[in-house]
Structure formats: C-alpha cells, structure tokens
Amino acid sequence: MSTNPQDRTIESLTLDVDGRAIVALRRPPRSSTASASAPRLLCLHGWLDNAASYVPMMPHLPDVDLIAIDLPGHGESAHLDGNYTLHEMSYRVRRALQRLGWERCHLVGHSLGGCVAPAIAVAAPDAIASLVLIEASGPVTEEADALPARLVRALAERLDGRRFQSRTFPDAEAAVGARLKSARMDPASARLIIDRQLVRVDGGWRWRFDPQLRAASAQYQTEAQVRSVLAAVACPTLTVIAEDGFLARREETEARLSLLADRTSSTLPGHHHVHMDTPEPVARAIRHFLAALPQTS
C-alpha cells in the first residue's frame, strides 16, 4: 500500500472559494469506465490535520471517487481572517462542492471534520446523500453562562499575535516527535500529516497551518444546540468509534449519536486516528455502508 501523497494515482486540485484557495487530494476510481457512476466521497479531516489523513484509506476504497480537502487554514489551503467558526467551515466546504460540480455526494468527517459534516447535512440536505462520522459526535460544548469568560479569553488571545506562532523545527522528524507527544497515533500516520503540514523557513521548518486555529473560540455551542443539529440529520449515517479513542471515554457520546435518525454504528480497535493507523477495517465499514444504501443515494 502506498501512503505517499505524490503517488501517481493521486491528483492535486485547487479550488477558488471566494478568492481563497481550497487545496485537495483526489483519487479517482480505479476503473475509468465506472467513474461516472462511482460514489462520490468528500472527506473532511480533523483539527490541525490535513487531506493526507485520508491517503491510507484510498487504496481500500478503489471503486469510489474520493476527494479529501485541506480545510481553510490547514495543509495547503489558504488562511482566513481569523474566522474559523463551524459555520464558516461549513460554508466553504459547501462552496467547494459547487466548484467541483458535485450536486450530491457522501460526506466523510473525522473529528473536527465530523463536527462540520452534520451542519452541512442539515443546512444543505439535497447535497448530502449520507454521512460517515469517524471519531466524531459533535463539538465540545459549554453552558451558556460560560460565554462572558470565553469572550475575555478569545479576545485576549486574538490580540496577542505572537502567542501561537510556530516554533522552528530543525527537521521534519522533530516535528513528527512533537506531534506524537500530543496524539496517540502510529509514527507513520503522524509523518504523513506532517509532510503536508510543514513549510521551510530560514533555520528549519515551521507549521504551515494558521496559528489562529490554536486560539480560543469566541463562542461554544450549548449541549442542547449540538443535539438539535444531530437530531435534524435526515440522511443515513455511519458512525465509527475507536475502542481507545476520544468518543469511547465520553459519557455523552451515545446520547448524542442515538439522536441520528438513520444510524449504522461500527466500533473498531484503535485510537482517535483509527482511519490512518488501521485504514482497512474503517474502509471496509464504509464500503458495506455504501453498498446497503438505496440506489437513489
């Protein structure tokens, strides 16, 4: 299995969304004769990850047209002006679909991407045939009375332009080591993300992602708001939970995901980046899920 983003079977795409570039990796179906009827999968990565996080699954989904995008501020996509709300992310993903000319697709989201995906399915239901949520059950929430303190923190962090600037790494392996200190994942998976997440500067390498992504959000949703969105998702949804991931340890996980109207669930061995570390079982669950959908999907 090749996990090299430069593999000749993987294409790079750049989409113009309101004057800002959204960059993507595309692996078309293995058979050119079946490309017109192949399921279309648009894949959204997690926070501070990028499109390369879906490369390990690509060989295991040979009969789909798979596009993984770098969300704004991540990977090779353009930075925004500090506006990284779920609504803004959803808007730009929807515009990217329009730029691709995809009127309808299956939407796959891991972690952050799995928080964005349900919002799109609710706001643009005609465009989304189904959802696949990998280690995602909606964003972290806060009680409404926590908002004043959050506003104080968010404004202070945004005003301090140097707080989240990347340090300089002497080489890529040092950056991989830093990533592994903050995430339980296979070193090969970390390296794949890091290869697309670094930019060369004088004296070494720095993170390519927008430093503002690490600043505090100005507002969290309440638990009731998150649950109302999940309850409004009408399309078939596959939820993939890792036995040693984030969701398995959260008491609200099942209460949230049980609100999905048409849900198939798969629990697999692994950590939060289960789709990278052990891609074949996740891809198999997706293949079976897609095969069971009505032909109209």
Contacts in CASP RR format, 6 or more apart in sequence:
PFRMAT RR
TARGET T0000
AUTHOR 0000-0000-0000
METHOD contacts of the structure
MODEL  1
MSTNPQDRTIESLTLDVDGRAIVALRRPPRSSTASASAPRLLCLHGWLDN
AASYVPMMPHLPDVDLIAIDLPGHGESAHLDGNYTLHEMSYRVRRALQRL
GWERCHLVGHSLGGCVAPAIAVAAPDAIASLVLIEASGPVTEEADALPAR
LVRALAERLDGRRFQSRTFPDAEAAVGARLKSARMDPASARLIIDRQLVR
VDGGWRWRFDPQLRAASAQYQTEAQVRSVLAAVACPTLTVIAEDGFLARR
EETEARLSLLADRTSSTLPGHHHVHMDTPEPVARAIRHFLAALPQTS
1 56 0 8 1.000
1 59 0 8 1.000
2 9 0 8 1.000
2 59 0 8 1.000
3 55 0 8 1.000
3 56 0 8 1.000
3 188 0 8 1.000
3 192 0 8 1.000
4 55 0 8 1.000
5 25 0 8 1.000
5 51 0 8 1.000
5 52 0 8 1.000
5 55 0 8 1.000
5 192 0 8 1.000
5 195 0 8 1.000
5 196 0 8 1.000
7 55 0 8 1.000
9 27 0 8 1.000
9 28 0 8 1.000
9 58 0 8 1.000
10 25 0 8 1.000
10 26 0 8 1.000
10 27 0 8 1.000
10 55 0 8 1.000
10 58 0 8 1.000
11 25 0 8 1.000
11 26 0 8 1.000
11 27 0 8 1.000
11 28 0 8 1.000
12 23 0 8 1.000
12 24 0 8 1.000
12 25 0 8 1.000
12 26 0 8 1.000
13 23 0 8 1.000
13 24 0 8 1.000
13 25 0 8 1.000
13 26 0 8 1.000
13 67 0 8 1.000
13 100 0 8 1.000
14 21 0 8 1.000
14 22 0 8 1.000
14 23 0 8 1.000
14 24 0 8 1.000
15 21 0 8 1.000
15 22 0 8 1.000
15 23 0 8 1.000
15 24 0 8 1.000
15 69 0 8 1.000
15 96 0 8 1.000
15 99 0 8 1.000
15 100 0 8 1.000
16 22 0 8 1.000
16 99 0 8 1.000
17 92 0 8 1.000
17 95 0 8 1.000
17 96 0 8 1.000
17 99 0 8 1.000
18 92 0 8 1.000
18 95 0 8 1.000
19 78 0 8 1.000
20 72 0 8 1.000
20 77 0 8 1.000
20 78 0 8 1.000
20 80 0 8 1.000
20 92 0 8 1.000
21 76 0 8 1.000
21 77 0 8 1.000
21 78 0 8 1.000
22 69 0 8 1.000
22 70 0 8 1.000
22 72 0 8 1.000
22 77 0 8 1.000
22 78 0 8 1.000
22 92 0 8 1.000
22 96 0 8 1.000
22 99 0 8 1.000
23 51 0 8 1.000
23 69 0 8 1.000
23 70 0 8 1.000
23 75 0 8 1.000
23 76 0 8 1.000
23 77 0 8 1.000
24 51 0 8 1.000
24 67 0 8 1.000
24 68 0 8 1.000
24 69 0 8 1.000
24 70 0 8 1.000
24 96 0 8 1.000
25 51 0 8 1.000
25 52 0 8 1.000
25 54 0 8 1.000
25 55 0 8 1.000
25 67 0 8 1.000
25 68 0 8 1.000
26 65 0 8 1.000
26 66 0 8 1.000
26 67 0 8 1.000
26 68 0 8 1.000
27 58 0 8 1.000
27 61 0 8 1.000
27 66 0 8 1.000
28 35 0 8 1.000
28 38 0 8 1.000
28 65 0 8 1.000
29 35 0 8 1.000
29 38 0 8 1.000
29 62 0 8 1.000
29 63 0 8 1.000
29 64 0 8 1.000
29 65 0 8 1.000
30 62 0 8 1.000
30 63 0 8 1.000
31 63 0 8 1.000
34 63 0 8 1.000
35 65 0 8 1.000
38 63 0 8 1.000
38 64 0 8 1.000
38 65 0 8 1.000
39 63 0 8 1.000
39 64 0 8 1.000
39 65 0 8 1.000
39 106 0 8 1.000
39 290 0 8 1.000
40 64 0 8 1.000
40 65 0 8 1.000
40 67 0 8 1.000
40 102 0 8 1.000
40 104 0 8 1.000
40 105 0 8 1.000
40 106 0 8 1.000
41 61 0 8 1.000
41 64 0 8 1.000
41 65 0 8 1.000
41 66 0 8 1.000
41 67 0 8 1.000
41 105 0 8 1.000
41 106 0 8 1.000
41 107 0 8 1.000
41 108 0 8 1.000
41 132 0 8 1.000
41 286 0 8 1.000
42 67 0 8 1.000
42 68 0 8 1.000
42 69 0 8 1.000
42 93 0 8 1.000
42 96 0 8 1.000
42 97 0 8 1.000
42 100 0 8 1.000
42 102 0 8 1.000
42 105 0 8 1.000
42 106 0 8 1.000
42 107 0 8 1.000
42 108 0 8 1.000
43 51 0 8 1.000
43 54 0 8 1.000
43 66 0 8 1.000
43 67 0 8 1.000
43 68 0 8 1.000
43 69 0 8 1.000
43 108 0 8 1.000
43 109 0 8 1.000
43 110 0 8 1.000
44 68 0 8 1.000
44 69 0 8 1.000
44 71 0 8 1.000
44 93 0 8 1.000
44 107 0 8 1.000
44 108 0 8 1.000
44 109 0 8 1.000
44 110 0 8 1.000
44 112 0 8 1.000
44 113 0 8 1.000
44 114 0 8 1.000
44 116 0 8 1.000
44 117 0 8 1.000
45 51 0 8 1.000
45 53 0 8 1.000
45 54 0 8 1.000
45 68 0 8 1.000
45 69 0 8 1.000
45 70 0 8 1.000
45 71 0 8 1.000
45 74 0 8 1.000
45 109 0 8 1.000
45 110 0 8 1.000
45 111 0 8 1.000
45 112 0 8 1.000
45 113 0 8 1.000
46 53 0 8 1.000
46 71 0 8 1.000
46 109 0 8 1.000
46 110 0 8 1.000
46 111 0 8 1.000
46 112 0 8 1.000
46 113 0 8 1.000
46 114 0 8 1.000
47 111 0 8 1.000
47 112 0 8 1.000
47 213 0 8 1.000
48 74 0 8 1.000
48 197 0 8 1.000
48 209 0 8 1.000
48 213 0 8 1.000
48 214 0 8 1.000
49 74 0 8 1.000
49 110 0 8 1.000
49 111 0 8 1.000
49 112 0 8 1.000
49 193 0 8 1.000
49 197 0 8 1.000
50 70 0 8 1.000
50 71 0 8 1.000
50 74 0 8 1.000
50 75 0 8 1.000
50 76 0 8 1.000
50 193 0 8 1.000
50 196 0 8 1.000
50 197 0 8 1.000
50 209 0 8 1.000
51 68 0 8 1.000
51 69 0 8 1.000
51 70 0 8 1.000
51 75 0 8 1.000
51 196 0 8 1.000
52 68 0 8 1.000
52 192 0 8 1.000
52 193 0 8 1.000
52 195 0 8 1.000
52 196 0 8 1.000
53 68 0 8 1.000
53 110 0 8 1.000
53 189 0 8 1.000
53 192 0 8 1.000
53 193 0 8 1.000
53 273 0 8 1.000
53 275 0 8 1.000
53 276 0 8 1.000
54 66 0 8 1.000
54 68 0 8 1.000
54 108 0 8 1.000
54 275 0 8 1.000
55 68 0 8 1.000
55 192 0 8 1.000
56 189 0 8 1.000
56 192 0 8 1.000
56 275 0 8 1.000
56 276 0 8 1.000
56 279 0 8 1.000
57 66 0 8 1.000
57 275 0 8 1.000
57 276 0 8 1.000
57 279 0 8 1.000
57 282 0 8 1.000
57 283 0 8 1.000
57 286 0 8 1.000
58 66 0 8 1.000
60 279 0 8 1.000
60 280 0 8 1.000
60 283 0 8 1.000
60 284 0 8 1.000
60 287 0 8 1.000
61 283 0 8 1.000
61 286 0 8 1.000
61 287 0 8 1.000
64 290 0 8 1.000
67 100 0 8 1.000
69 77 0 8 1.000
69 93 0 8 1.000
69 96 0 8 1.000
70 76 0 8 1.000
70 77 0 8 1.000
70 196 0 8 1.000
71 77 0 8 1.000
71 89 0 8 1.000
71 92 0 8 1.000
71 93 0 8 1.000
71 112 0 8 1.000
71 113 0 8 1.000
71 116 0 8 1.000
72 78 0 8 1.000
72 79 0 8 1.000
72 80 0 8 1.000
72 84 0 8 1.000
72 88 0 8 1.000
72 89 0 8 1.000
72 92 0 8 1.000
72 210 0 8 1.000
73 79 0 8 1.000
73 80 0 8 1.000
73 84 0 8 1.000
73 209 0 8 1.000
73 210 0 8 1.000
73 213 0 8 1.000
74 197 0 8 1.000
74 209 0 8 1.000
74 210 0 8 1.000
74 213 0 8 1.000
75 196 0 8 1.000
75 197 0 8 1.000
75 208 0 8 1.000
75 209 0 8 1.000
76 196 0 8 1.000
76 208 0 8 1.000
79 210 0 8 1.000
79 212 0 8 1.000
80 88 0 8 1.000
80 210 0 8 1.000
82 158 0 8 1.000
82 210 0 8 1.000
82 212 0 8 1.000
84 210 0 8 1.000
84 212 0 8 1.000
84 213 0 8 1.000
84 217 0 8 1.000
85 217 0 8 1.000
86 115 0 8 1.000
86 116 0 8 1.000
86 119 0 8 1.000
86 139 0 8 1.000
86 221 0 8 1.000
87 119 0 8 1.000
89 112 0 8 1.000
89 113 0 8 1.000
89 116 0 8 1.000
90 116 0 8 1.000
90 119 0 8 1.000
90 120 0 8 1.000
90 123 0 8 1.000
93 116 0 8 1.000
93 120 0 8 1.000
94 120 0 8 1.000
94 123 0 8 1.000
94 124 0 8 1.000
94 127 0 8 1.000
97 105 0 8 1.000
97 127 0 8 1.000
102 127 0 8 1.000
103 127 0 8 1.000
104 126 0 8 1.000
104 127 0 8 1.000
104 128 0 8 1.000
104 129 0 8 1.000
105 127 0 8 1.000
105 128 0 8 1.000
105 129 0 8 1.000
106 128 0 8 1.000
106 129 0 8 1.000
106 130 0 8 1.000
106 131 0 8 1.000
106 132 0 8 1.000
106 290 0 8 1.000
106 297 0 8 1.000
107 117 0 8 1.000
107 120 0 8 1.000
107 121 0 8 1.000
107 128 0 8 1.000
107 130 0 8 1.000
107 131 0 8 1.000
107 132 0 8 1.000
108 117 0 8 1.000
108 131 0 8 1.000
108 132 0 8 1.000
108 134 0 8 1.000
108 286 0 8 1.000
109 116 0 8 1.000
109 117 0 8 1.000
109 131 0 8 1.000
109 132 0 8 1.000
109 133 0 8 1.000
109 134 0 8 1.000
109 136 0 8 1.000
110 134 0 8 1.000
110 135 0 8 1.000
110 136 0 8 1.000
110 273 0 8 1.000
110 275 0 8 1.000
111 134 0 8 1.000
111 135 0 8 1.000
111 136 0 8 1.000
111 246 0 8 1.000
111 272 0 8 1.000
112 136 0 8 1.000
113 136 0 8 1.000
114 133 0 8 1.000
114 134 0 8 1.000
114 136 0 8 1.000
114 138 0 8 1.000
115 136 0 8 1.000
115 138 0 8 1.000
115 139 0 8 1.000
117 128 0 8 1.000
117 131 0 8 1.000
117 133 0 8 1.000
117 136 0 8 1.000
118 131 0 8 1.000
118 133 0 8 1.000
118 138 0 8 1.000
118 229 0 8 1.000
118 230 0 8 1.000
118 233 0 8 1.000
119 229 0 8 1.000
120 127 0 8 1.000
120 128 0 8 1.000
121 128 0 8 1.000
121 131 0 8 1.000
121 233 0 8 1.000
121 234 0 8 1.000
121 235 0 8 1.000
122 229 0 8 1.000
122 232 0 8 1.000
122 233 0 8 1.000
125 234 0 8 1.000
125 235 0 8 1.000
128 235 0 8 1.000
129 235 0 8 1.000
129 236 0 8 1.000
129 293 0 8 1.000
129 297 0 8 1.000
130 235 0 8 1.000
130 236 0 8 1.000
130 237 0 8 1.000
130 238 0 8 1.000
130 289 0 8 1.000
130 290 0 8 1.000
130 293 0 8 1.000
130 297 0 8 1.000
131 233 0 8 1.000
131 235 0 8 1.000
131 236 0 8 1.000
131 237 0 8 1.000
131 238 0 8 1.000
132 237 0 8 1.000
132 238 0 8 1.000
132 240 0 8 1.000
132 286 0 8 1.000
132 289 0 8 1.000
133 237 0 8 1.000
133 238 0 8 1.000
133 239 0 8 1.000
133 240 0 8 1.000
133 257 0 8 1.000
134 240 0 8 1.000
134 274 0 8 1.000
134 275 0 8 1.000
134 282 0 8 1.000
135 240 0 8 1.000
135 241 0 8 1.000
135 242 0 8 1.000
135 245 0 8 1.000
135 246 0 8 1.000
135 247 0 8 1.000
135 272 0 8 1.000
135 273 0 8 1.000
135 274 0 8 1.000
135 275 0 8 1.000
136 239 0 8 1.000
136 247 0 8 1.000
137 230 0 8 1.000
137 239 0 8 1.000
137 247 0 8 1.000
137 250 0 8 1.000
137 252 0 8 1.000
137 253 0 8 1.000
137 256 0 8 1.000
137 257 0 8 1.000
138 226 0 8 1.000
138 229 0 8 1.000
138 230 0 8 1.000
138 256 0 8 1.000
139 220 0 8 1.000
139 221 0 8 1.000
139 226 0 8 1.000
140 220 0 8 1.000
141 220 0 8 1.000
141 221 0 8 1.000
141 222 0 8 1.000
141 223 0 8 1.000
141 225 0 8 1.000
141 226 0 8 1.000
142 150 0 8 1.000
142 220 0 8 1.000
142 221 0 8 1.000
142 222 0 8 1.000
143 222 0 8 1.000
144 222 0 8 1.000
146 220 0 8 1.000
147 219 0 8 1.000
147 220 0 8 1.000
150 216 0 8 1.000
150 217 0 8 1.000
150 218 0 8 1.000
150 219 0 8 1.000
150 220 0 8 1.000
151 218 0 8 1.000
151 219 0 8 1.000
153 216 0 8 1.000
154 215 0 8 1.000
154 216 0 8 1.000
154 217 0 8 1.000
154 218 0 8 1.000
154 219 0 8 1.000
155 218 0 8 1.000
157 163 0 8 1.000
157 164 0 8 1.000
157 215 0 8 1.000
157 216 0 8 1.000
158 212 0 8 1.000
158 215 0 8 1.000
161 211 0 8 1.000
163 211 0 8 1.000
163 215 0 8 1.000
164 211 0 8 1.000
164 212 0 8 1.000
164 214 0 8 1.000
164 215 0 8 1.000
165 211 0 8 1.000
166 206 0 8 1.000
166 207 0 8 1.000
166 211 0 8 1.000
167 206 0 8 1.000
168 201 0 8 1.000
168 203 0 8 1.000
168 204 0 8 1.000
168 205 0 8 1.000
168 206 0 8 1.000
169 175 0 8 1.000
169 178 0 8 1.000
169 198 0 8 1.000
169 204 0 8 1.000
169 205 0 8 1.000
169 206 0 8 1.000
170 203 0 8 1.000
170 204 0 8 1.000
170 205 0 8 1.000
171 204 0 8 1.000
171 205 0 8 1.000
172 191 0 8 1.000
172 194 0 8 1.000
172 195 0 8 1.000
172 198 0 8 1.000
172 205 0 8 1.000
174 205 0 8 1.000
175 194 0 8 1.000
175 197 0 8 1.000
175 198 0 8 1.000
175 205 0 8 1.000
175 207 0 8 1.000
176 187 0 8 1.000
176 190 0 8 1.000
176 191 0 8 1.000
176 194 0 8 1.000
177 190 0 8 1.000
179 185 0 8 1.000
179 190 0 8 1.000
179 193 0 8 1.000
179 194 0 8 1.000
180 187 0 8 1.000
180 190 0 8 1.000
183 190 0 8 1.000
183 272 0 8 1.000
183 273 0 8 1.000
184 244 0 8 1.000
184 245 0 8 1.000
184 271 0 8 1.000
184 272 0 8 1.000
184 273 0 8 1.000
185 271 0 8 1.000
185 272 0 8 1.000
185 273 0 8 1.000
185 276 0 8 1.000
185 277 0 8 1.000
186 273 0 8 1.000
186 276 0 8 1.000
186 277 0 8 1.000
189 273 0 8 1.000
189 276 0 8 1.000
189 277 0 8 1.000
192 276 0 8 1.000
193 276 0 8 1.000
196 208 0 8 1.000
197 207 0 8 1.000
197 208 0 8 1.000
197 209 0 8 1.000
198 205 0 8 1.000
198 206 0 8 1.000
198 207 0 8 1.000
198 208 0 8 1.000
199 205 0 8 1.000
199 206 0 8 1.000
199 207 0 8 1.000
199 208 0 8 1.000
223 252 0 8 1.000
226 256 0 8 1.000
227 255 0 8 1.000
227 256 0 8 1.000
227 259 0 8 1.000
230 256 0 8 1.000
230 257 0 8 1.000
230 259 0 8 1.000
230 260 0 8 1.000
231 259 0 8 1.000
231 260 0 8 1.000
231 261 0 8 1.000
233 260 0 8 1.000
233 261 0 8 1.000
234 261 0 8 1.000
234 262 0 8 1.000
235 262 0 8 1.000
235 297 0 8 1.000
236 262 0 8 1.000
236 263 0 8 1.000
236 264 0 8 1.000
236 289 0 8 1.000
236 293 0 8 1.000
236 297 0 8 1.000
237 260 0 8 1.000
237 262 0 8 1.000
237 263 0 8 1.000
237 264 0 8 1.000
238 263 0 8 1.000
238 264 0 8 1.000
238 265 0 8 1.000
238 266 0 8 1.000
238 285 0 8 1.000
238 286 0 8 1.000
238 289 0 8 1.000
239 257 0 8 1.000
239 260 0 8 1.000
239 263 0 8 1.000
239 264 0 8 1.000
239 265 0 8 1.000
239 266 0 8 1.000
240 266 0 8 1.000
240 267 0 8 1.000
240 268 0 8 1.000
240 274 0 8 1.000
240 275 0 8 1.000
240 282 0 8 1.000
240 285 0 8 1.000
241 247 0 8 1.000
241 248 0 8 1.000
241 253 0 8 1.000
241 265 0 8 1.000
241 266 0 8 1.000
241 267 0 8 1.000
241 268 0 8 1.000
242 248 0 8 1.000
242 267 0 8 1.000
242 268 0 8 1.000
242 269 0 8 1.000
242 270 0 8 1.000
242 271 0 8 1.000
242 272 0 8 1.000
242 274 0 8 1.000
243 267 0 8 1.000
243 268 0 8 1.000
243 269 0 8 1.000
243 270 0 8 1.000
244 269 0 8 1.000
244 270 0 8 1.000
244 271 0 8 1.000
245 270 0 8 1.000
245 271 0 8 1.000
245 272 0 8 1.000
245 274 0 8 1.000
246 272 0 8 1.000
247 253 0 8 1.000
248 267 0 8 1.000
257 263 0 8 1.000
257 265 0 8 1.000
264 289 0 8 1.000
264 292 0 8 1.000
266 285 0 8 1.000
268 274 0 8 1.000
268 278 0 8 1.000
268 281 0 8 1.000
268 282 0 8 1.000
268 285 0 8 1.000
269 278 0 8 1.000
269 281 0 8 1.000
270 277 0 8 1.000
270 278 0 8 1.000
271 277 0 8 1.000
274 281 0 8 1.000
274 282 0 8 1.000
275 282 0 8 1.000
END
